[in-house]
């Protein structure tokens, strides 16, 4: 059973998948850093310096009960959701650009050699040559 497990783990597909997951995690960190540290400040600047994460609809204000215990506000944090959507769009665009650049770097598949005459064409040619 241990040998079967070793054979399974050492197959190319498992190793390639592991490398892909590790690379995706690293690239995800780079892309998220790019979005959060470079793109979102620009988006906030063009939105009038507004931080979307602070936007909310307060359902119940924060209060203090009779015993002096603080009750936090209840709010719909729609601005944070907008940040998530913007992040998704930007990450999707960056990944699209990465894949597009990768595909451009790949060598194109060699063109298939031109097809010669079919068997029927050759037989017709031979028949016509024999008739002459």
Order of alpha helices (4+ residues) and beta strands (2+ residues): alpha-alpha-alpha-beta-beta-beta-beta-alpha-alpha
